[in-house]
Amino acid sequence: MPRIAADIRRRIAAREWVAGQALPSRREMAVEYHVHEQTLRLAYNLLRRSGILDGEKGRHVIVAHPPAMRTLTDVDAEWPWGTELTDSSPQRASDDLAGRLDVLPGVLLQHEVVECLEPGGRSAMLVESWWRGRRRPHASPVAELGVAPLTVDQAHALGLLVDALAYRVIRTRLDVHAAPVETADLILPLDRWTIRL
């Protein structure tokens, strides 16, 4: 399997397949390499984990675009490229969210998930936000940086494997009295971001 992954990597470097192009099916490649289809699945998964291939299991995989390493210096800056709202359903405040927003657990919060896209259309990060009532202006943000495994939904949106690690920036926006008005989790894939404080 490592031999096959290395050969596919070599063929991509030789531009037999280019960024964004689908590779042949596992069945076709298994015949070409004289191995079982399961062996090709493992090679594709290895290349997906290393960022050479993109795509979901059970579907065509494509040659990944080279990762654009982004630097995050301002957690409150507007995203300069495309975004897509992927969820806007209200949620009840968990104990964690209640503490972050200074509300009682179980209070109904407004909620949205926004996928921030790179210029080529690849997902660069996810921003999941919560607030109470209507959105209000804020005076300043505070942020806390950590690393967390991706959930199934996050991994799917970012084109990564479940349980892959990502930076998690908890951003809380404060009003002029330093009271929290909104909180968000910014989920940034480790292979696409540098955090500069």
C-alpha positions in Angstrom: 0.0 0.0 0.0 2.8 2.6 0.7 4.3 1.6 -2.6 1.1 2.4 -4.4 0.6 5.6 -2.5 4.2 6.7 -3.4 3.6 5.8 -7.1 0.3 7.8 -7.2 2.2 10.7 -5.5 4.9 10.4 -8.2 2.3 10.4 -11.0 0.6 13.6 -9.5 4.0 15.3 -9.3 4.6 14.3 -13.0 1.2 16.1 -13.7 -0.5 12.9 -15.0 -3.4 14.2 -12.8 -3.6 17.9 -11.9 -5.2 19.7 -8.9 -9.0 19.4 -9.1 -8.9 16.4 -11.4 -10.6 13.1 -10.4 -8.5 10.0 -10.2 -9.7 6.8 -11.8 -12.0 4.7 -9.7 -10.6 2.3 -7.1 -11.7 -0.6 -9.2 -9.8 0.7 -12.3 -6.7 1.5 -10.2 -6.8 -1.9 -8.5 -6.8 -3.6 -11.9 -3.9 -1.4 -13.0 -1.8 -2.1 -9.9 -2.9 -5.8 -9.7 -4.1 -5.5 -6.1 -7.4 -5.8 -4.3 -9.7 -2.8 -4.3 -9.4 -2.6 -0.5 -5.6 -1.9 -0.9 -6.4 1.0 -3.2 -8.9 2.3 -0.6 -6.2 2.3 2.0 -3.7 4.1 -0.3 -6.3 6.7 -1.2 -7.0 7.2 2.6 -3.3 7.6 3.3 -3.0 10.2 0.5 -6.2 12.0 1.7 -4.7 12.2 5.2 -1.5 13.7 3.9 -3.4 16.3 1.9 -2.5 15.0 -1.6 -6.1 13.9 -2.3 -9.4 15.4 -1.5 -12.9 13.9 -1.5 -15.3 11.8 0.5 -15.1 8.1 1.1 -17.1 6.1 -1.5 -17.0 8.9 -4.1 -14.4 10.0 -6.6 -11.3 11.4 -5.1 -9.5 14.4 -6.7 -6.0 15.7 -6.6 -6.0 18.3 -3.8 -5.1 21.9 -4.5 -1.9 22.8 -2.7 -2.8 24.0 0.7 -2.8 27.8 1.1 -1.3 28.5 4.5 -3.2 31.4 6.0 -2.1 33.4 9.0 -4.7 34.4 11.6 -3.8 37.7 13.3 -7.2 39.2 14.0 -10.0 36.8 15.1 -12.6 39.5 14.5 -11.6 40.4 10.9 -14.1 40.0 8.1 -13.4 37.1 5.8 -12.2 38.5 2.4 -13.4 35.7 0.2 -16.6 33.7 -0.2 -18.7 32.4 2.6 -21.6 30.0 2.8 -24.2 29.8 5.6 -24.7 26.1 6.2 -26.9 26.1 9.3 -29.1 28.7 11.0 -31.2 26.6 13.4 -31.7 27.9 17.0 -30.1 25.8 19.8 -30.5 25.5 23.5 -27.5 26.7 25.6 -25.3 24.0 26.8 -23.5 24.5 30.1 -20.4 25.7 28.2 -22.3 28.2 26.0 -24.3 29.4 29.0 -21.0 30.2 30.8 -19.6 31.9 27.7 -22.7 34.1 27.2 -23.6 34.6 30.9 -27.1 33.0 30.4 -28.9 30.1 32.0 -28.4 26.6 30.6 -31.2 25.7 28.2 -31.9 29.2 27.1 -32.8 29.3 23.4 -29.9 30.9 21.4 -29.6 32.0 17.8 -27.1 29.9 16.0 -25.3 29.8 12.7 -22.5 27.9 11.0 -20.6 29.8 8.2 -18.1 28.0 6.0 -15.3 30.4 4.9 -14.0 29.5 1.4 -10.6 30.1 -0.2 -10.5 31.8 -3.6 -10.5 28.4 -5.3 -13.6 27.3 -3.4 -11.9 25.0 -0.9 -13.1 25.3 2.7 -10.6 27.3 4.8 -12.5 27.4 8.1 -15.8 27.1 9.9 -17.3 29.7 12.2 -20.0 28.5 14.5 -21.7 31.4 16.3 -24.3 31.7 19.1 -26.1 34.8 20.5 -29.2 35.6 22.4 -32.1 37.6 20.9 -31.1 39.8 17.9 -27.5 40.4 17.0 -26.0 43.4 18.7 -22.9 45.5 18.0 -19.8 44.8 20.0 -17.0 46.9 21.2 -14.2 44.3 21.4 -13.4 40.6 21.1 -11.5 38.2 23.3 -10.1 34.9 22.1 -8.8 31.6 23.5 -6.8 29.2 21.3 -6.7 25.5 21.6 -6.7 22.3 19.5 -9.6 19.9 19.2 -10.6 16.9 17.1 -13.1 17.5 14.3 -16.7 16.4 14.6 -18.2 14.4 11.8 -20.0 17.5 10.4 -16.8 19.6 10.6 -14.6 17.0 9.0 -17.2 16.6 6.2 -17.3 20.4 5.5 -13.5 20.7 5.6 -12.8 17.6 3.5 -10.8 16.0 6.3 -11.0 12.8 8.3 -13.1 12.6 11.4 -11.0 13.1 14.6 -8.3 15.0 12.6 -7.1 17.9 14.8 -7.8 21.5 14.1 -7.2 24.8 15.8 -10.2 25.9 17.8 -10.4 29.6 18.5 -13.2 30.5 21.0 -14.0 34.1 20.2 -16.4 36.1 22.4 -17.6 39.5 21.4 -18.2 42.0 24.2 -20.3 45.1 24.5 -19.0 48.5 25.9 -19.6 47.2 29.4 -17.5 44.0 28.8 -20.7 41.8 28.8 -20.7 39.0 26.2 -23.1 39.6 23.3 -21.9 36.7 21.0 -19.6 33.7 21.1 -18.2 31.6 18.3 -15.9 28.6 17.6 -13.6 29.2 14.7 -12.4 25.8 13.4 -9.2 26.1 11.4 -7.5 23.0 9.8 -3.9 22.6 11.1 -2.6 22.1 7.5 -4.0 25.4 6.3 -3.3 27.9 9.1 -0.7 29.5 11.2 -1.8 31.4 14.3 0.1 34.6 15.1 -0.6 36.3 18.4 
